[in-house]
Amino acid sequence: MRKYGLAPIIDEKTEILILGTLPSDLSLGKGQYYANSGNDFWKLIGEVLKQNLGALSYERRTETLNAHGIGLWDIYHNCVRPGSMDSDITEQELNDFSALKEIAPKLRRVCLNGKKAGTAEKLFRNLGYLTLVLPSSSGANRRDQQDRLRHWKAGLVLPLP
């Protein structure tokens, strides 16, 4: 089944962009990034920002990200994927990132959430951005939570060097 991603959450204040692959079926159904409570994204971001984002509505969560210069999007505009597993993605089409410099002129770092999203790292380096492949926020990636959190904090620290 071909699935289409969500609109980006990016504005002129965005300095850091976090990119996943494509939202899960649950997230697509709700029209919200990282809507699956089994994904640790909002918990990790909350720890980085020292705020309990889990207690906020989705709208307030995204407003908080924007206020901190953080944007969200995905590397794929669409793909064929039965279920929600990144490993099942085929026939993928990248989002058009050519307008990023106009939409987000302050954007300096692109953080890729997990190895599959990390396959696009070279594209963003070639566009002139600092990049970092983060350990996946997936709940299946909880082996070393302190190490994962350390990487997320390093990637999302502002101001950037």
GIZI-V73865 format. One record per residue. RES is the residue in three letters. BURIAL is b if it has 9 or more other ideal C-beta (glycine too) atoms within 8 Angstrom, else e. Layout:
BEGIN
res=RES burial=BURIAL
res=RES burial=BURIAL
END
This chain:
BEGIN
res=MET burial=e
res=ARG burial=e
res=LYS burial=b
res=TYR burial=e
res=GLY burial=b
res=LEU burial=b
res=ALA burial=e
res=PRO burial=b
res=ILE burial=b
res=ILE burial=b
res=ASP burial=e
res=GLU burial=e
res=LYS burial=e
res=THR burial=b
res=GLU burial=b
res=ILE burial=b
res=LEU burial=b
res=ILE burial=b
res=LEU burial=b
res=GLY burial=b
res=THR burial=b
res=LEU burial=b
res=PRO burial=b
res=SER burial=b
res=ASP burial=e
res=LEU burial=b
res=SER burial=b
res=LEU burial=b
res=GLY burial=e
res=LYS burial=e
res=GLY burial=e
res=GLN burial=b
res=TYR burial=b
res=TYR burial=b
res=ALA burial=b
res=ASN burial=b
res=SER burial=e
res=GLY burial=e
res=ASN burial=b
res=ASP burial=b
res=PHE burial=b
res=TRP burial=b
res=LYS burial=b
res=LEU burial=b
res=ILE burial=b
res=GLY burial=b
res=GLU burial=b
res=VAL burial=b
res=LEU burial=b
res=LYS burial=e
res=GLN burial=e
res=ASN burial=e
res=LEU burial=b
res=GLY burial=e
res=ALA burial=e
res=LEU burial=b
res=SER burial=e
res=TYR burial=b
res=GLU burial=e
res=ARG burial=e
res=ARG burial=b
res=THR burial=b
res=GLU burial=e
res=THR burial=b
res=LEU burial=b
res=ASN burial=b
res=ALA burial=e
res=HIS burial=e
res=GLY burial=b
res=ILE burial=b
res=GLY burial=b
res=LEU burial=b
res=TRP burial=b
res=ASP burial=b
res=ILE burial=b
res=TYR burial=b
res=HIS burial=b
res=ASN burial=b
res=CYS burial=b
res=VAL burial=b
res=ARG burial=b
res=PRO burial=e
res=GLY burial=e
res=SER burial=e
res=MET burial=e
res=ASP burial=e
res=SER burial=e
res=ASP burial=e
res=ILE burial=b
res=THR burial=e
res=GLU burial=e
res=GLN burial=b
res=GLU burial=e
res=LEU burial=b
res=ASN burial=b
res=ASP burial=e
res=PHE burial=b
res=SER burial=e
res=ALA burial=e
res=LEU burial=b
res=LYS burial=e
res=GLU burial=e
res=ILE burial=b
res=ALA burial=b
res=PRO burial=e
res=LYS burial=b
res=LEU burial=b
res=ARG burial=e
res=ARG burial=b
res=VAL burial=b
res=CYS burial=b
res=LEU burial=b
res=ASN burial=b
res=GLY burial=b
res=LYS burial=e
res=LYS burial=b
res=ALA burial=b
res=GLY burial=b
res=THR burial=e
res=ALA burial=b
res=GLU burial=b
res=LYS burial=e
res=LEU burial=b
res=PHE burial=b
res=ARG burial=b
res=ASN burial=e
res=LEU burial=b
res=GLY burial=e
res=TYR burial=b
res=LEU burial=e
res=THR burial=b
res=LEU burial=b
res=VAL burial=b
res=LEU burial=b
res=PRO burial=b
res=SER burial=b
res=SER burial=b
res=SER burial=e
res=GLY burial=e
res=ALA burial=e
res=ASN burial=b
res=ARG burial=e
res=ARG burial=e
res=ASP burial=e
res=GLN burial=e
res=GLN burial=e
res=ASP burial=e
res=ARG burial=b
res=LEU burial=b
res=ARG burial=e
res=HIS burial=b
res=TRP burial=b
res=LYS burial=b
res=ALA burial=e
res=GLY burial=b
res=LEU burial=b
res=VAL burial=e
res=LEU burial=e
res=PRO burial=e
res=LEU burial=b
res=PRO burial=e
END
